[in-house]
Every structure is written in C-alpha cells, then in structure tokens.
Amino acid sequence: MIIDTTEVQTIHSFSKLESLKEVYGLIWILVLIFTLVLGITMGVLVIVWLERKISAAIQQRIGPEYAGPLGILQALADGTKLLLKEDLLPSRGNIRLFIVGPSIAVISILLSYLVIPFGYHLVLADLSIGVFLWIAISSIVPIGLLMSGYESNNKYSFSGGLRAAAQSISYEIPLTLCVLAISLRVSNSLSTVDIIEAQSKYGFGGWNLWRQPIGFLVFIMSSLAECERLPFDLPEAEEELVAGYKTEYSGIKYGLFYLTSYLNLLVSSLFVTILYLGGWNFSIPYISITELFGINKMFRVFVIVIGIFITLAKAYLFLFIPITTRWTLPRMRMDQLLNLGWKFLLPISLGNLLLTTSSQLVSL
C-alpha cells in the first residue's frame, strides 16, 4: 500500500494543530486559575481592611491609617511580616503532618471557588452538583485543622482541633438541608448558574430570600459556625485554649490559617449571594443584564464586568453581618454551640425541607 507524501504531510500538520490547541487550552486554563487566585487574594485584603475599619468604628477608634491611603495596605504589611518571621517546629510532634495541615485547609477552600459564578456564566466549572461540591470540599477543612492540632503535641491545640471537627459536623447538616430546600423549591438543580437564573425573572422579588426566609436564617448561622466567627469561634477561644489549633504555629503557616478563615468567610458570603440574593442579576423586575445590553461580542465584556460588580457588591454588603456580629454578641460555651446545632437548627432545617417538599407536591 503506497501512501502519498501530501497525505502524510496533511496528517502531520493536523496532529501539530491539535497539539497546539491542547497547549493553548492548557495555558488558557492556567491563566484563568491565576487570575482567579489573584482576585481572591485581593478580595481577602479588602475584607481584612473592611473588618479593621468597621471594628474601629464600632469601638470608636481610628483603625489602620498610615500603611497606604486610609490604611488599605496594612493587611499586605501584616502578610509580609508573617512571611519573614521565623518558622518554628515542635520538637516532639509529627513534622510532616504539622506542615501539611495548613496546606490542606487552604487548598480545600480555594477549590470551592471553582463553582462560583462571578458574572454572567463566568464560572470555571458549571457542574450539576456545584453547591454540594462546595459542601463536600469544605468538609475537608476540619481534617486539616484536626491534623494540625493533634500533631502539635499540645493539649490546647488538640482540644481546638477536636472542637473544630465537632463544630463543622454539627453545622454542615443544617446547611446542607437549606441548600436542598432551595434546589427543590426553585430550580430543581444544584448548579450555581441554574440557581441564579431561576431568580432572575422578578428582580428583587424573585430572590430566594423571600421564598426561603427560615432557610436563609439557618444558612447564615450555619455559615458563621463553619467560618468559626464569633459567637462560634470556640476552636480558637483565647481565654480557654490560648489560640486553639494555631497555638504552636508561627510565620507563614500561621498566616495560612489566617488566610483560610477569611477565604472561608468570602466563600460563604458569595454563596449567600448566589443562593438567596440573585447572584449577578439586577434587582429591577423583568430586566436582566443580557436583555439590557445584549449578548453580542461588543457588549459581552461590559456585561461580564457589570455582573462581577453586582456579585461582589452583594457579597461585601453581606459581610457587614459577620463583622458587626463579632463585636456585638458574646462567645458561646461549647455545650451551647452543640445544642444550638443539634437541638434547634437541625430540626428547624428539617421542618423547612419537609414544608418545601409538601408545597411542591401540592402544586403538582
């Protein structure tokens, strides 16, 4: 069988073209991931600055002022200081697991951003189980915290790790039931994009906040507990456990735990925006971004920018709740925290799910 040289050249050129497409696709994915990580880091710096300024206003102080304009570079200065500090290791602990613990916590939180749509279909992975993927990934964080506390060879650290695991298990179940109620009531889907589009028709009146008010309150309390914010910061209660699972950490590893808490707070605020506040959509009834500006190439970039701005504006406005709660409510005891999760929030979320299911069956 004789093969023509032109056919061989065509086959080689086609294979080269396909390989180039694969390389370009891989580079594009890496660029998107780098852009997302850079944007998330900037968002965390803004949250730290906002919390310090709001906390100072509540306590009638000035807050950060000298590091950059209005003190906006203070968080960057703190991160640089932690990066340059000495990294101490416990002499009798498991050094490998001691080092891996903070990395597990940070990486699992960063993976949650894969399913978050920041604008009109601007999402890295539009999965049909997007919200449940976030819940599954966030359940890995307590493993890293428990590992860090156990391998620190410190009773305070170990107690903090145990508290983190118990608290996460107690409040993940009500949070999951609230998400399931939204899926049944509104969109019949767990995709974050589908949940946002199901709220887009009636503007402000179509938000899930009005359809699921009980679930909204339970979701807020459960997300605050998942983020270990006051009044639920029992794993690192300084009056009892020095610094909890972070007691033996210093330098950049301590900074990773600090980063994890604010990354988790930003993720929770974004999911509140997605699940209950309409995501990237306008609050004006019967007007969406795509209908207002169209979806042609000329306005596509502008539509994406407007969607990102709306999503972040809603998320940062919601952040005022956990920030002000930190300086308003006292810390709970551990038994009170577990009682609230198992005896109150779990039955309420179950009742909300049963009510939602029954209303759906009646409407059929």
N, C-alpha and C positions, 0 to 999 in steps of 0.2 A: 504493500500500500504506500503510495507516494503522496506526501503532504506538500502542498505548495508553500514556498517561503513567505508569501504575503499572508497566508493564513496563520503561520507561526508568529509572524510579527504582530498580527492583529490580536492573537491570544495573549502575547507578552504585554502589549500595550494595555489591553483590557485588565490584566492582572495587576499591572502597575497602577492603573487608575483606581482600582478597587482598594489596593493597599493604601494609596494616598488618601482616599476618602475615609478609611478607617483611622489613619493617623490624624487627619484633620478633625474627625469626630471626637477622638480621644482628647486632643488639645482643647477643643471647644468645651468639653465636659469639665476638664481641669480648670479652665478659665472661669466657668460658671461657679465651680466649687470655691475657688479662691476669692472670687467676688463676693460670694455669699458669706464666707468666713470673715472677710474684711468688713463687710457691712454689719455682721453680727457683733464683731468686736467694737466697732464704733457705736453701735446701739447700746452695748453694755457700759461704755464710758459715759454715754449720755444719761443712762439710768443712775449710775453712781453719783454723777453731778446733781441730777434732779433730787435724789434722795437726801444728799447733804444739804442742798439749799432748802428743801421743804422741811427737813428736820430742824434746820436752824431757824426757819421762820416760826415753826410751832413752839420752839423753846426760846424765842425772842433773842436769837443770836444772828451774827452776820454770815457765818459759814465760810467756805473756801472763797478767797478773794484775790490772792496775789499770784497764783500759778496760772498765768494766762488771763485773757479778758474774762472777768466775772468768775475766775477760778475754774474755768472749764478744763484746764489741763492738770488739775490736781490728781485725778484718777490715773492719768498717764504717769505722773511723777511717782505715785504710790506703786504702780506696777514696775517701774524701773528700779525703785528701791528694793522691792521684793526680789527682783531678778538678780540684783547684785549682792544680796545678803548671803551669809554662809549657809550651806545646806547641811544640816545636822542629821545624823542617822542614829537610831537606838542601838546600843551595843548588844543587847540580848534578843532583839526581835528578828523576824524573817525579813531581810533587807529587800529581797526581790518582790515579795508581795507588798511590802511597805512602799516601794516605788510605784508598783503597778496600780495600787488603789486609787490615787487621784486621777490617773490617766483613764481608768475605766469610767469614772464619774463624768469627766469632761467629754470623752468621745461619745458616750451614750446620749448625752444631752445634745451635742452637735448633730447627731444623726436624726434627731427629731425635727430639725429644720428642713429635711428633705421633702416632707409632705405639707409644708406650709405655703399656701399661695399668697404671695405678697402683692400681686396685682392680677389683672385680667389674664387668667390661665398662665401666670408667671410662677411656675412651680417646677421643681426638679423632678419629682416623681408623683404623678397623679395616680395614686393607687386606689383600688376599690375598697381597701381596708385601711385607709390613711390614718384615721383617728385612732383606731385600735393599734396600729403600728406604733404611734406615739406612746400609747399607754404601755405597750409591751416593752418598748425601748426604755421608757422612764423607770420601769420596774427593775432594770439592771443597776441603776444608780445605788440603791441601798446595799447591793452586793459589794461594790467598791468601798462604800463607807464602812460596812461591817468588816471587810478585809483590812482596811486601814486601822480601825480601832483595835482589832484583835492582834495584828502584827506589830503594834506599837509597844506591846509588853507593858501596858499601863492600865490600871483598873478604871481610871476616869475615861480614857479613850475607849476601852472595851464597853463600858456602860453606855457611852454615847453612840457607838456603833449598833448596839442592841436596840437602843431607843429609836434610832433612825430606821432600822428594819421593821420594828413593830409599828411605828407610825406610818410608814409607807404602805404596809399591808392593810392597815386599818382604814385608810382613806382612799386607796385605789379602787376598792369595790364600790362605794357610793359614786365616785367619779365616773367609773365605767357604766354604771346603771343610768346616770344622767345622759351620757353620750348615746346609749342605746335607746333611750326615750326620744331623743331628738331624731335619731335615724328612723324610728317607727312613725313618728308624728309628722315629719316634714318631708324628708327626701327619699326615704326607703333606701338609703345608701350611706356608706361610711366614708365616701370620698369627700375630701375637704372642698373640692371645687363644686361638687354637686350640692353640698350643704349650703354654700354661699349662694349659688344660683337659685336655690329653692326659696331664698329670702329676698330676691331681687325685684319681685313684681310690685309690691305695695310700698316700697321705700321703707321709711321709718316704721310704719305699721306692720310690715311683714317680718320684722325681726323675731327670732325665736325667744327673745326676752319676754315678749308678751304671750307667746304660746306656751312657754315652759317657765313661769316665774319661780315655782318651787325648785325645779331643777337648776335654775340659774343661781339661786342662793346656796344650794347644796354644792354646786360646782365651785363656787367662789371659796367656800370654807374648805373644801377638799383640796383645791389647788394651793391655797395658802399653807395647808398642812404638808402637802407634797413639797413645797418650796422651803419648808421649815422657817417660815416667817412668824413673827410674834402675832398672836399669843401661842403659836405652836412650835417654838424653837427649843423644844426640850432636848434634842440630841446634843446641843451645844450650850446648855444653860450655864452661864459663867458662875453663878452663885453655888452651883452644885457640882459641876464637872469640869471646872477650870475653862476648857474650851472644847470639851467633848472629844470626838474622834480626831480633832485637829490639834490636840494638846502637844503632841510630840513632833509636829511638822513645823518647818521653817522655810524661809526662802521661797523659791519658785513653786515648791509643792504646796505650801500654804496658799500661795497665790492662785494655784489651780482650783483649790476648794473655794476660794473667794469668788473666782470666775464662774465656777459651777453654780453657785447659789444665784447669781444674777442672770446667768444664761437660762436657768430653770424658771426664774421669775418672768423673763421676757417671753419664753415659750408659752407659759401659762396665760399671759396677757394676750398673746397672739391667738391662742386657741379660744379664749373667751370672745375675742373679736370675730373669729371665724364661725363659732358655733351659735353665738347669741346676738351679735351686733352687726351682722350683714357683711362682714369682710370688706372687700374693695368697693362695694356699691354705694351710691349716693343715698341720702336719707329722704330724697324727694320722691313721692309716689309716681309710678309709671314712667320714670326716667332712669335709664341706665347709662353708663359711660359709653358703651358701644353704640347705643341708639343716638346719643347726643353728638358724638364725634365721628361715628362710623368706624369700620374696621379695615379700611383700605390702608395701604402702606404709608401714606402721608401722615395719618394721624395715629398709627399703631404705637409709635414710641411715646407720643403725648398721652395716649390712653393708659399705657403701662405706668408712666410717671405719676399720673393722677391717681391710679389705683394704689400704687405704693404709698403715696402721701396719705390717702384716706385710711388705709390699713394701719399705718404707723401712728397716725393721729388718734385713731380709736384706741389702739393698744396703749399708747403713752398716757392718754386720759384715764384709762382704767387703772394705770399704775398708781394713781393717787390713792386708791383704796388701800393696797397693801402698805404703802409708805406711811400714810396717816395712821393706819391701824397699829403700826409698830410703836408709835408714841402715844397711843390712846388707851389700849387695853393692856391689862397686866398678864403676865405669863401664867398659863395653866399648870396644874400638877399633872403628873404622868397618868394617874388613875382617872382624872377628869378628862384628859385628852382621849384616852381609850374608851371611856364611857360615852363621850360625845360621838365618836366614830361608830361604835358598835350598837349602842342603845338608842341613838337618836337619828344620825344621818343615814345609816343603813336602812332602818325601817321606813324613813321618810322617802328615800330614793326608790325603795321597792314599791311603796304605795303610789308614787308618781309614775313609775313604769307600768304598774297594773292599771292605773287610771287612764294612761295614754293608750295602752293596748285595748282596753274596753271601749274607749271612744272611737278608736279606729274600726273595731268590729261592728259597732253600732252604725257607723257611717257607710259601711259596705252595702 
